[in-house]
Amino acid sequence: MTSHELAQVNISRMLEPIDSPLLAGFVAALGPVNALADEADGFVWRLKSDEGYATGFRIFDDEWLLVNLSVWRDPEALDAFVHHSEHRAVMRRRREWFARPAEAMTALWWVPAGHRPTPQEAQHRLTLLRADGPTPAAFTMRRPFAPPAG
């Protein structure tokens, strides 16, 4: 058993409201992609409401941002899920539903095993990454950091 797990947040700015016809394809993919994540090797936890989705959570006090917040065993497990063919198919369509980001929209950080990060914690990590670039406090898949010792 490891002493740390990998938290990740990614946010996306919707082009239209979540219940709009434009986002219908995205909404239809939520259940299957979430189920795929829940069963993925190395998946630990994801932020969700009682209904099983995270579309009602807010970050940066912005109703147009959707939040995906999860915890994984390690970067390899997260990478394997992100590049899984079913997930990749949805990722390829993201420009249909979401605005092109002008700043960092994804951050990773290590948490003590068993810790479940909040949207406020995720917002803080994104703010750190945007201000300082990749550091052990908030980093990217392209520039990862090892978990803390111990």
C-alpha positions as CSV (number, residue, x, y, z in Angstrom):
1,M,0.0,0.0,0.0
2,T,1.3,3.4,-0.9
3,S,1.2,6.5,1.3
4,H,0.1,8.8,-1.5
5,E,-2.4,8.8,-4.4
6,L,-2.6,11.1,-7.4
7,A,-5.4,13.7,-7.5
8,Q,-6.4,15.3,-10.8
9,V,-8.7,18.1,-11.7
10,N,-9.7,19.1,-15.2
11,I,-12.2,21.8,-16.0
12,S,-13.9,22.8,-19.2
13,R,-15.9,25.9,-20.2
14,M,-19.2,24.9,-21.8
15,L,-20.1,26.7,-25.0
16,E,-23.8,26.5,-24.1
17,P,-25.8,25.4,-21.0
18,I,-25.5,21.7,-20.0
19,D,-29.1,21.0,-21.0
20,S,-28.7,22.6,-24.5
21,P,-29.0,20.5,-27.7
22,L,-25.3,21.3,-28.4
23,L,-24.1,19.5,-25.3
24,A,-26.5,16.5,-25.7
25,G,-23.6,14.3,-27.1
26,F,-21.4,15.1,-24.1
27,V,-24.2,14.5,-21.6
28,A,-25.0,11.2,-23.3
29,A,-21.3,10.1,-22.9
30,L,-21.1,11.0,-19.2
31,G,-22.6,7.7,-17.9
32,P,-20.5,5.4,-20.1
33,V,-17.3,7.3,-19.5
34,N,-17.9,7.5,-15.7
35,A,-18.6,3.8,-15.6
36,L,-15.4,3.2,-17.6
37,A,-13.4,5.2,-15.0
38,D,-15.1,3.5,-12.1
39,E,-13.9,0.2,-13.4
40,A,-10.4,1.3,-14.5
41,D,-7.3,-0.3,-13.0
42,G,-5.9,2.2,-10.5
43,F,-9.1,4.3,-10.2
44,V,-9.7,5.3,-6.5
45,W,-12.4,8.0,-6.4
46,R,-14.3,10.7,-8.3
47,L,-16.3,13.7,-7.2
48,K,-20.0,13.1,-7.8
49,S,-23.4,14.0,-6.6
50,D,-25.9,11.4,-5.3
51,E,-27.0,11.0,-8.9
52,G,-23.5,10.0,-9.9
53,Y,-22.4,13.1,-11.8
54,A,-20.2,16.2,-11.1
55,T,-22.0,18.6,-13.4
56,G,-23.5,20.5,-10.5
57,F,-20.2,21.4,-8.8
58,R,-18.7,24.8,-9.4
59,I,-15.1,26.1,-9.4
60,F,-13.8,29.7,-9.7
61,D,-17.5,30.7,-9.0
62,D,-18.2,30.2,-12.7
63,E,-21.4,28.5,-13.8
64,W,-20.0,27.8,-17.2
65,L,-17.1,25.6,-15.9
66,L,-17.6,21.8,-15.5
67,V,-15.3,20.1,-13.0
68,N,-13.8,16.6,-13.2
69,L,-12.0,15.8,-9.9
70,S,-10.7,12.3,-9.2
71,V,-8.0,10.3,-7.4
72,W,-5.9,7.6,-9.0
73,R,-3.3,5.1,-7.8
74,D,-0.5,6.7,-9.9
75,P,0.1,8.7,-13.1
76,E,0.3,5.5,-15.1
77,A,-3.2,4.4,-14.2
78,L,-4.6,7.9,-15.0
79,D,-2.7,7.9,-18.3
80,A,-4.0,4.4,-19.2
81,F,-7.6,5.6,-18.6
82,V,-7.2,8.9,-20.5
83,H,-5.9,7.2,-23.5
84,H,-8.4,4.3,-23.4
85,S,-10.2,4.2,-26.8
86,E,-13.7,4.9,-25.5
87,H,-12.5,7.9,-23.5
88,R,-10.3,9.1,-26.3
89,A,-13.4,9.2,-28.6
90,V,-15.1,11.6,-26.3
91,M,-12.0,13.7,-25.9
92,R,-11.7,14.1,-29.7
93,R,-15.1,15.8,-29.7
94,R,-14.4,18.3,-26.9
95,R,-14.2,21.3,-29.2
96,E,-17.8,20.7,-30.2
97,W,-18.9,21.3,-26.6
98,F,-16.2,23.3,-24.8
99,A,-14.2,26.5,-25.4
100,R,-10.5,26.4,-26.2
101,P,-8.6,27.0,-23.0
102,A,-6.5,30.1,-22.6
103,E,-4.8,28.9,-19.4
104,A,-4.1,25.6,-17.6
105,M,-7.3,23.6,-17.1
106,T,-5.8,20.5,-15.7
107,A,-3.7,20.0,-12.6
108,L,-2.3,17.0,-10.7
109,W,-1.0,16.7,-7.2
110,W,-0.2,14.0,-4.6
111,V,-2.6,13.5,-1.7
112,P,-2.2,11.3,1.4
113,A,-3.9,7.9,0.7
114,G,-7.5,8.1,1.6
115,H,-7.8,11.9,1.2
116,R,-10.6,13.1,-1.0
117,P,-10.0,16.6,-2.4
118,T,-12.7,19.2,-2.6
119,P,-13.5,21.5,-5.5
120,Q,-11.9,24.4,-3.5
121,E,-8.7,22.4,-3.1
122,A,-8.7,21.7,-6.9
123,Q,-9.2,25.4,-7.6
124,H,-6.3,26.2,-5.4
125,R,-4.1,23.7,-7.3
126,L,-5.1,25.1,-10.6
127,T,-4.3,28.6,-9.4
128,L,-0.8,27.5,-8.2
129,L,-0.1,25.8,-11.6
130,R,-1.2,28.9,-13.5
131,A,0.9,31.2,-11.3
132,D,4.1,29.1,-10.8
133,G,4.1,26.5,-13.6
134,P,4.6,22.8,-12.7
135,T,5.9,22.3,-9.2
136,P,5.4,19.4,-6.6
137,A,2.3,21.3,-5.4
138,A,0.6,21.3,-8.8
139,F,1.9,19.7,-12.0
140,T,0.9,18.2,-15.3
141,M,1.2,14.8,-17.0
142,R,4.0,16.3,-19.2
143,R,5.9,17.5,-16.2
144,P,5.1,15.1,-13.3
145,F,6.7,15.0,-9.9
146,A,7.3,12.0,-7.7
147,P,5.1,11.5,-4.6
148,P,6.4,12.8,-1.3
149,A,8.7,10.4,0.6
150,G,7.0,8.5,3.4
